[in-house]
Amino acid sequence: MPTETFEFQVEARQLLQLMIHSVYSNKEVFLRELLSNASDALDKLRLEKLRDDSLDADVSDLHIEIDIDKEARTLTVRDNGIGMSYEEVGQLIGTIANSGTATFLKELREAQDEAGAEGLIGQFGVGFYSGFMAADEMTLVTRRAGESQGTRWTSRGEATYTLETVAEAPQGTSVTLHLKPADPENQLHDYTSPWKIREIVKRYSDFITWPIRMVPEQADGDSTPDPETLNSMKALWARSRDEVSDDEYHELYKHISHDWREPLETIRLQAEGTFEYQALLFVPAHAPHDLFTRDFKRGVQLYVKRVFIMDDCEALLPPYLRFVKGVVDAQDLSLNVSREILQQDRHIRMMQRRLTKKVLSTVKDFMAKDADRYATFWREFGPVLKEGLLTDTENREAIIAVASFATTHSDDEPTTLARYVERMKDGQDDIYYITGESRQSIENSPHMEAFRAKGVEVLLLTDGVDEVWVDAVGEYEGKKLRSIAKGAIDLDGKGDEKADEEREKQAEEYAGLLGWMRERLDDDIKEVRLSARLTVSPACVVSDAHDLTPALENMYRAMGQEVPRTKRILELNPGHPLVKGLHQAYEASEDRAELAESAELLHTLAVLAEGGQPKDPARFVKLVADRLERTL
């Protein structure tokens, strides 16, 4: 097949230019990324061979090789791993097939400091492209294991790249960088220097489990020298804590997660007895941008007796801990194990329970001993951890114990349910909460008025999952979790005869208006009643105690579920001048056509006050405009 020339997709071209000319001062990370890719290719071949013994591939000496040519100023990273087909090269190298590329470019442009910028490398599968930070031209030659022909890819990192098939290519992949001149002032080192290569490998890739060999330059007349192995290949999770530095742990985390930043916490776990395994888990310091997308890859790496089995083993941690990265190395699992089998394996289930409890106990330690780290953790991962309140009844109490929530008690300090209960007023039986899109919107909600007036604390819940978990949990320490936007609310207390008499008197006085409004607004509401929760606003809409809220209805519809529209309750404030005037007009006239419009407007204003939308915006605008016109 002749050589073909292709253009990079627009976003790939923009990305290349940014990487080459802009943000990366620590350019040596390119070698870490290429070595990480090579290590992944070896892992994949080993696993493929375990699953398919008939695969025509040599796995007798899997390794990575670094070859330096000072005279030609080239650096080659070569592996004898799984390799790529012609189509895979075009898909994986020629384009960046990821819906988050635009987001990546935006973050890349906005990153101001070195750590912030370099933290983006690898997050979108762009590790290969980082080679252009050090090279004017890159050539990739690869042959997929089991295939007879190879592929050559070449580019100068500008607008185009070339692809061609090659008849003779060794199994695996080699990447040759035609290096730029060294420029120490711009942190561009001489990557043909053996000592510099040793330093980079030791710093970033010492823990890789495959040998990384450097081929020494051969002097004229000398026999071929033996390659030098640059990395220790020691599994960090198998070494005692005092043998491993924090820097080594952090580099392993970066290798696994493609996150340049250091983790928030490193968790070691070793189980002995009838079933032995070792785990090294990392809690990130920042939530990845795609944490709540369907394509997010969750799970930790699974090894069996130091043999890599799979990336992203979902069975080892529940979905609400999907942000945790790390390695689990088991002793008694089959090497030829599938994801389906893992879901049923009792040893896997046992490990998941233990690992889950260990992560939650670590978060509990944050809360008790390190307020800053706890605040960072909850800000980044609180919303996803709360998903466990729905799905993990076994650990529900442990999750509640480490959860915190915004509250009217403080403008900036969240509270736990335990501290809320300690502050409850005498005679208060329920834990009150309100849900919404933002703290500002729900603090201004009419539903808050009576609680603010009486100094009753309310939890302010603004995450999507909050709409669901409160119903699933139901109560805490015998105190019911109660939405202030659902059901009837009475903060005057039981047995207040004066208040009861006043309410009964008002109910009788307003009975005619309430019944008439109920008939006029029948398409939208199920009941009209006087409110005990309003002190300033004329009206509000509330859900019945056991009905779905509008936000929850919308959530289910967004997931494709058919949910019938629920009629809500309109509550009126009998002390508000607008409601008093409406009542007087109702009593004074039998021609209530205009009054009906007023009732409709009052209902729509109540919907708007809680952040909802008018059922018929055009009609609402017309009614308001007509009323304004008559006042001028």
CORWO-V693570 format. One record per residue. N is the residue number from 1. SS is DSSP state (a for helix, b for strand, c for the rest). BURIAL is + if it has 16 or more other C-alpha atoms within 10 Angstrom, else -. Layout:
# CORWO-V693570
n=N ss=SS burial=BURIAL
n=N ss=SS burial=BURIAL
This chain:
# CORWO-V693570
n=1 ss=c burial=-
n=2 ss=c burial=-
n=3 ss=c burial=-
n=4 ss=b burial=-
n=5 ss=b burial=-
n=6 ss=b burial=-
n=7 ss=b burial=-
n=8 ss=c burial=+
n=9 ss=c burial=-
n=10 ss=a burial=-
n=11 ss=a burial=-
n=12 ss=a burial=+
n=13 ss=a burial=+
n=14 ss=a burial=-
n=15 ss=a burial=+
n=16 ss=a burial=+
n=17 ss=a burial=+
n=18 ss=a burial=+
n=19 ss=a burial=+
n=20 ss=a burial=+
n=21 ss=a burial=-
n=22 ss=c burial=-
n=23 ss=c burial=+
n=24 ss=c burial=+
n=25 ss=c burial=+
n=26 ss=c burial=-
n=27 ss=c burial=+
n=28 ss=c burial=+
n=29 ss=a burial=+
n=30 ss=a burial=+
n=31 ss=a burial=+
n=32 ss=a burial=+
n=33 ss=a burial=+
n=34 ss=a burial=+
n=35 ss=a burial=+
n=36 ss=a burial=+
n=37 ss=a burial=+
n=38 ss=a burial=+
n=39 ss=a burial=+
n=40 ss=a burial=+
n=41 ss=a burial=+
n=42 ss=a burial=+
n=43 ss=a burial=+
n=44 ss=a burial=+
n=45 ss=a burial=+
n=46 ss=a burial=+
n=47 ss=a burial=+
n=48 ss=a burial=+
n=49 ss=a burial=+
n=50 ss=a burial=-
n=51 ss=a burial=-
n=52 ss=c burial=-
n=53 ss=c burial=-
n=54 ss=c burial=-
n=55 ss=c burial=-
n=56 ss=c burial=-
n=57 ss=c burial=+
n=58 ss=c burial=-
n=59 ss=c burial=-
n=60 ss=c burial=-
n=61 ss=c burial=-
n=62 ss=c burial=+
n=63 ss=b burial=+
n=64 ss=b burial=+
n=65 ss=b burial=+
n=66 ss=b burial=+
n=67 ss=b burial=+
n=68 ss=b burial=+
n=69 ss=b burial=+
n=70 ss=c burial=-
n=71 ss=c burial=-
n=72 ss=c burial=-
n=73 ss=c burial=+
n=74 ss=b burial=+
n=75 ss=b burial=+
n=76 ss=b burial=+
n=77 ss=b burial=+
n=78 ss=b burial=+
n=79 ss=b burial=+
n=80 ss=c burial=+
n=81 ss=c burial=+
n=82 ss=c burial=+
n=83 ss=c burial=+
n=84 ss=c burial=+
n=85 ss=c burial=+
n=86 ss=a burial=+
n=87 ss=a burial=-
n=88 ss=a burial=-
n=89 ss=a burial=+
n=90 ss=a burial=+
n=91 ss=a burial=-
n=92 ss=a burial=-
n=93 ss=c burial=+
n=94 ss=c burial=+
n=95 ss=c burial=+
n=96 ss=c burial=+
n=97 ss=c burial=-
n=98 ss=c burial=-
n=99 ss=c burial=-
n=100 ss=c burial=-
n=101 ss=a burial=+
n=102 ss=a burial=-
n=103 ss=a burial=-
n=104 ss=a burial=+
n=105 ss=a burial=+
n=106 ss=a burial=-
n=107 ss=a burial=-
n=108 ss=a burial=+
n=109 ss=a burial=-
n=110 ss=a burial=-
n=111 ss=c burial=+
n=112 ss=c burial=-
n=113 ss=c burial=-
n=114 ss=a burial=-
n=115 ss=a burial=-
n=116 ss=a burial=+
n=117 ss=a burial=+
n=118 ss=a burial=+
n=119 ss=c burial=+
n=120 ss=c burial=+
n=121 ss=c burial=+
n=122 ss=c burial=+
n=123 ss=c burial=+
n=124 ss=c burial=+
n=125 ss=c burial=+
n=126 ss=c burial=+
n=127 ss=c burial=+
n=128 ss=a burial=+
n=129 ss=a burial=+
n=130 ss=a burial=+
n=131 ss=a burial=+
n=132 ss=a burial=+
n=133 ss=a burial=+
n=134 ss=c burial=+
n=135 ss=b burial=+
n=136 ss=b burial=+
n=137 ss=b burial=+
n=138 ss=b burial=+
n=139 ss=b burial=+
n=140 ss=b burial=+
n=141 ss=b burial=+
n=142 ss=b burial=+
n=143 ss=b burial=+
n=144 ss=c burial=+
n=145 ss=c burial=+
n=146 ss=c burial=-
n=147 ss=c burial=-
n=148 ss=c burial=-
n=149 ss=c burial=+
n=150 ss=b burial=+
n=151 ss=b burial=+
n=152 ss=b burial=+
n=153 ss=b burial=+
n=154 ss=b burial=+
n=155 ss=b burial=+
n=156 ss=c burial=-
n=157 ss=c burial=+
n=158 ss=c burial=+
n=159 ss=c burial=+
n=160 ss=b burial=-
n=161 ss=b burial=+
n=162 ss=b burial=+
n=163 ss=b burial=+
n=164 ss=b burial=+
n=165 ss=b burial=+
n=166 ss=b burial=+
n=167 ss=c burial=-
n=168 ss=c burial=-
n=169 ss=c burial=+
n=170 ss=c burial=+
n=171 ss=c burial=+
n=172 ss=b burial=+
n=173 ss=b burial=+
n=174 ss=b burial=+
n=175 ss=b burial=+
n=176 ss=b burial=+
n=177 ss=b burial=+
n=178 ss=b burial=+
n=179 ss=b burial=+
n=180 ss=c burial=+
n=181 ss=c burial=-
n=182 ss=c burial=-
n=183 ss=b burial=-
n=184 ss=a burial=-
n=185 ss=a burial=-
n=186 ss=a burial=-
n=187 ss=c burial=-
n=188 ss=b burial=+
n=189 ss=c burial=+
n=190 ss=c burial=+
n=191 ss=c burial=+
n=192 ss=c burial=+
n=193 ss=c burial=-
n=194 ss=a burial=+
n=195 ss=a burial=-
n=196 ss=a burial=-
n=197 ss=a burial=+
n=198 ss=a burial=+
n=199 ss=a burial=-
n=200 ss=a burial=+
n=201 ss=a burial=+
n=202 ss=a burial=-
n=203 ss=a burial=-
n=204 ss=a burial=+
n=205 ss=c burial=+
n=206 ss=c burial=+
n=207 ss=c burial=+
n=208 ss=c burial=+
n=209 ss=c burial=+
n=210 ss=c burial=+
n=211 ss=b burial=+
n=212 ss=b burial=+
n=213 ss=b burial=+
n=214 ss=b burial=+
n=215 ss=b burial=+
n=216 ss=c burial=+
n=217 ss=c burial=-
n=218 ss=c burial=-
n=219 ss=c burial=-
n=220 ss=c burial=-
n=221 ss=c burial=-
n=222 ss=c burial=-
n=223 ss=c burial=-
n=224 ss=c burial=-
n=225 ss=c burial=-
n=226 ss=c burial=-
n=227 ss=c burial=-
n=228 ss=b burial=-
n=229 ss=b burial=+
n=230 ss=c burial=+
n=231 ss=c burial=+
n=232 ss=c burial=-
n=233 ss=c burial=-
n=234 ss=c burial=-
n=235 ss=c burial=-
n=236 ss=a burial=+
n=237 ss=a burial=+
n=238 ss=a burial=-
n=239 ss=c burial=-
n=240 ss=c burial=-
n=241 ss=a burial=-
n=242 ss=a burial=-
n=243 ss=a burial=-
n=244 ss=c burial=-
n=245 ss=c burial=-
n=246 ss=a burial=-
n=247 ss=a burial=-
n=248 ss=a burial=+
n=249 ss=a burial=+
n=250 ss=a burial=+
n=251 ss=a burial=+
n=252 ss=a burial=+
n=253 ss=a burial=+
n=254 ss=a burial=+
n=255 ss=a burial=+
n=256 ss=a burial=+
n=257 ss=a burial=+
n=258 ss=c burial=+
n=259 ss=c burial=+
n=260 ss=c burial=+
n=261 ss=c burial=+
n=262 ss=c burial=+
n=263 ss=c burial=+
n=264 ss=c burial=-
n=265 ss=b burial=+
n=266 ss=b burial=+
n=267 ss=b burial=-
n=268 ss=b burial=+
n=269 ss=b burial=-
n=270 ss=b burial=-
n=271 ss=b burial=-
n=272 ss=c burial=-
n=273 ss=c burial=-
n=274 ss=c burial=-
n=275 ss=c burial=-
n=276 ss=c burial=-
n=277 ss=b burial=+
n=278 ss=b burial=+
n=279 ss=b burial=+
n=280 ss=b burial=+
n=281 ss=b burial=+
n=282 ss=b burial=+
n=283 ss=b burial=+
n=284 ss=c burial=+
n=285 ss=c burial=+
n=286 ss=c burial=+
n=287 ss=c burial=-
n=288 ss=c burial=-
n=289 ss=c burial=-
n=290 ss=c burial=-
n=291 ss=c burial=-
n=292 ss=c burial=-
n=293 ss=c burial=-
n=294 ss=c burial=-
n=295 ss=c burial=-
n=296 ss=c burial=-
n=297 ss=c burial=-
n=298 ss=c burial=+
n=299 ss=c burial=+
n=300 ss=b burial=+
n=301 ss=b burial=+
n=302 ss=b burial=+
n=303 ss=b burial=+
n=304 ss=b burial=+
n=305 ss=c burial=+
n=306 ss=c burial=+
n=307 ss=b burial=-
n=308 ss=b burial=+
n=309 ss=b burial=+
n=310 ss=b burial=+
n=311 ss=b burial=+
n=312 ss=b burial=+
n=313 ss=b burial=+
n=314 ss=a burial=+
n=315 ss=a burial=+
n=316 ss=a burial=+
n=317 ss=c burial=+
n=318 ss=c burial=+
n=319 ss=a burial=+
n=320 ss=a burial=+
n=321 ss=a burial=+
n=322 ss=c burial=+
n=323 ss=c burial=+
n=324 ss=c burial=+
n=325 ss=b burial=+
n=326 ss=b burial=+
n=327 ss=b burial=+
n=328 ss=b burial=+
n=329 ss=b burial=+
n=330 ss=b burial=+
n=331 ss=c burial=-
n=332 ss=c burial=-
n=333 ss=c burial=+
n=334 ss=c burial=-
n=335 ss=c burial=+
n=336 ss=c burial=-
n=337 ss=c burial=-
n=338 ss=c burial=-
n=339 ss=a burial=-
n=340 ss=a burial=-
n=341 ss=a burial=-
n=342 ss=a burial=+
n=343 ss=a burial=-
n=344 ss=a burial=-
n=345 ss=c burial=-
n=346 ss=a burial=-
n=347 ss=a burial=+
n=348 ss=a burial=+
n=349 ss=a burial=+
n=350 ss=a burial=-
n=351 ss=a burial=+
n=352 ss=a burial=+
n=353 ss=a burial=+
n=354 ss=a burial=-
n=355 ss=a burial=+
n=356 ss=a burial=+
n=357 ss=a burial=-
n=358 ss=a burial=+
n=359 ss=a burial=+
n=360 ss=a burial=+
n=361 ss=a burial=+
n=362 ss=a burial=+
n=363 ss=a burial=+
n=364 ss=a burial=+
n=365 ss=a burial=-
n=366 ss=a burial=+
n=367 ss=a burial=+
n=368 ss=a burial=-
n=369 ss=a burial=-
n=370 ss=c burial=-
n=371 ss=a burial=-
n=372 ss=a burial=-
n=373 ss=a burial=+
n=374 ss=a burial=+
n=375 ss=a burial=+
n=376 ss=a burial=+
n=377 ss=a burial=+
n=378 ss=a burial=+
n=379 ss=a burial=-
n=380 ss=a burial=+
n=381 ss=a burial=+
n=382 ss=a burial=+
n=383 ss=a burial=+
n=384 ss=a burial=+
n=385 ss=a burial=+
n=386 ss=c burial=+
n=387 ss=c burial=+
n=388 ss=a burial=+
n=389 ss=a burial=+
n=390 ss=a burial=+
n=391 ss=a burial=-
n=392 ss=c burial=-
n=393 ss=a burial=-
n=394 ss=a burial=-
n=395 ss=a burial=+
n=396 ss=a burial=-
n=397 ss=a burial=-
n=398 ss=a burial=+
n=399 ss=a burial=+
n=400 ss=a burial=+
n=401 ss=a burial=+
n=402 ss=a burial=+
n=403 ss=c burial=+
n=404 ss=c burial=+
n=405 ss=b burial=+
n=406 ss=b burial=+
n=407 ss=b burial=+
n=408 ss=c burial=+
n=409 ss=c burial=+
n=410 ss=b burial=-
n=411 ss=b burial=-
n=412 ss=b burial=-
n=413 ss=b burial=-
n=414 ss=b burial=+
n=415 ss=b burial=+
n=416 ss=c burial=+
n=417 ss=a burial=+
n=418 ss=a burial=-
n=419 ss=a burial=-
n=420 ss=a burial=+
n=421 ss=a burial=+
n=422 ss=a burial=-
n=423 ss=a burial=-
n=424 ss=c burial=-
n=425 ss=c burial=-
n=426 ss=c burial=-
n=427 ss=c burial=-
n=428 ss=c burial=-
n=429 ss=c burial=-
n=430 ss=b burial=+
n=431 ss=b burial=+
n=432 ss=b burial=+
n=433 ss=b burial=+
n=434 ss=b burial=+
n=435 ss=b burial=+
n=436 ss=c burial=+
n=437 ss=c burial=-
n=438 ss=c burial=-
n=439 ss=a burial=+
n=440 ss=a burial=-
n=441 ss=a burial=-
n=442 ss=a burial=+
n=443 ss=a burial=+
n=444 ss=c burial=-
n=445 ss=c burial=+
n=446 ss=a burial=+
n=447 ss=a burial=+
n=448 ss=a burial=+
n=449 ss=a burial=+
n=450 ss=a burial=+
n=451 ss=a burial=+
n=452 ss=a burial=-
n=453 ss=a burial=-
n=454 ss=a burial=-
n=455 ss=c burial=-
n=456 ss=c burial=+
n=457 ss=c burial=+
n=458 ss=c burial=+
n=459 ss=b burial=+
n=460 ss=b burial=+
n=461 ss=b burial=+
n=462 ss=c burial=+
n=463 ss=c burial=+
n=464 ss=c burial=+
n=465 ss=c burial=+
n=466 ss=a burial=+
n=467 ss=a burial=+
n=468 ss=a burial=+
n=469 ss=a burial=+
n=470 ss=a burial=+
n=471 ss=a burial=-
n=472 ss=a burial=-
n=473 ss=a burial=+
n=474 ss=c burial=-
n=475 ss=b burial=-
n=476 ss=b burial=-
n=477 ss=c burial=-
n=478 ss=c burial=-
n=479 ss=b burial=-
n=480 ss=b burial=+
n=481 ss=b burial=+
n=482 ss=b burial=+
n=483 ss=b burial=+
n=484 ss=c burial=+
n=485 ss=c burial=+
n=486 ss=b burial=+
n=487 ss=c burial=-
n=488 ss=c burial=+
n=489 ss=c burial=+
n=490 ss=c burial=-
n=491 ss=c burial=-
n=492 ss=c burial=-
n=493 ss=c burial=-
n=494 ss=c burial=-
n=495 ss=c burial=-
n=496 ss=c burial=-
n=497 ss=a burial=-
n=498 ss=a burial=-
n=499 ss=a burial=-
n=500 ss=a burial=-
n=501 ss=a burial=-
n=502 ss=a burial=-
n=503 ss=a burial=+
n=504 ss=a burial=-
n=505 ss=a burial=-
n=506 ss=a burial=-
n=507 ss=a burial=-
n=508 ss=a burial=-
n=509 ss=a burial=-
n=510 ss=a burial=+
n=511 ss=a burial=-
n=512 ss=a burial=-
n=513 ss=a burial=+
n=514 ss=a burial=+
n=515 ss=a burial=-
n=516 ss=a burial=+
n=517 ss=a burial=+
n=518 ss=a burial=+
n=519 ss=a burial=-
n=520 ss=a burial=-
n=521 ss=c burial=+
n=522 ss=c burial=-
n=523 ss=c burial=-
n=524 ss=c burial=+
n=525 ss=b burial=+
n=526 ss=b burial=+
n=527 ss=b burial=+
n=528 ss=b burial=+
n=529 ss=b burial=+
n=530 ss=b burial=+
n=531 ss=c burial=+
n=532 ss=c burial=+
n=533 ss=c burial=+
n=534 ss=c burial=+
n=535 ss=c burial=+
n=536 ss=c burial=-
n=537 ss=c burial=+
n=538 ss=c burial=+
n=539 ss=b burial=+
n=540 ss=b burial=+
n=541 ss=b burial=+
n=542 ss=b burial=+
n=543 ss=b burial=+
n=544 ss=c burial=+
n=545 ss=c burial=-
n=546 ss=c burial=-
n=547 ss=c burial=-
n=548 ss=c burial=+
n=549 ss=c burial=+
n=550 ss=a burial=-
n=551 ss=a burial=-
n=552 ss=a burial=+
n=553 ss=a burial=+
n=554 ss=a burial=-
n=555 ss=a burial=+
n=556 ss=a burial=-
n=557 ss=a burial=-
n=558 ss=a burial=-
n=559 ss=c burial=-
n=560 ss=c burial=-
n=561 ss=c burial=-
n=562 ss=c burial=-
n=563 ss=c burial=-
n=564 ss=c burial=-
n=565 ss=c burial=-
n=566 ss=c burial=+
n=567 ss=c burial=+
n=568 ss=b burial=+
n=569 ss=b burial=+
n=570 ss=b burial=+
n=571 ss=b burial=+
n=572 ss=b burial=+
n=573 ss=c burial=+
n=574 ss=c burial=+
n=575 ss=c burial=-
n=576 ss=c burial=-
n=577 ss=a burial=-
n=578 ss=a burial=+
n=579 ss=a burial=+
n=580 ss=a burial=+
n=581 ss=a burial=-
n=582 ss=a burial=+
n=583 ss=a burial=+
n=584 ss=a burial=-
n=585 ss=a burial=-
n=586 ss=a burial=+
n=587 ss=a burial=-
n=588 ss=a burial=-
n=589 ss=c burial=-
n=590 ss=c burial=-
n=591 ss=c burial=-
n=592 ss=c burial=-
n=593 ss=a burial=-
n=594 ss=a burial=-
n=595 ss=a burial=+
n=596 ss=a burial=+
n=597 ss=a burial=+
n=598 ss=a burial=+
n=599 ss=a burial=+
n=600 ss=a burial=+
n=601 ss=a burial=+
n=602 ss=a burial=+
n=603 ss=a burial=+
n=604 ss=a burial=+
n=605 ss=a burial=+
n=606 ss=a burial=+
n=607 ss=a burial=+
n=608 ss=a burial=-
n=609 ss=a burial=+
n=610 ss=c burial=+
n=611 ss=c burial=-
n=612 ss=c burial=-
n=613 ss=c burial=-
n=614 ss=c burial=+
n=615 ss=c burial=-
n=616 ss=c burial=-
n=617 ss=a burial=-
n=618 ss=a burial=-
n=619 ss=a burial=-
n=620 ss=a burial=+
n=621 ss=a burial=-
n=622 ss=a burial=-
n=623 ss=a burial=+
n=624 ss=a burial=-
n=625 ss=a burial=-
n=626 ss=a burial=-
n=627 ss=a burial=-
n=628 ss=a burial=-
n=629 ss=a burial=-
n=630 ss=a burial=-
n=631 ss=a burial=-
n=632 ss=c burial=-
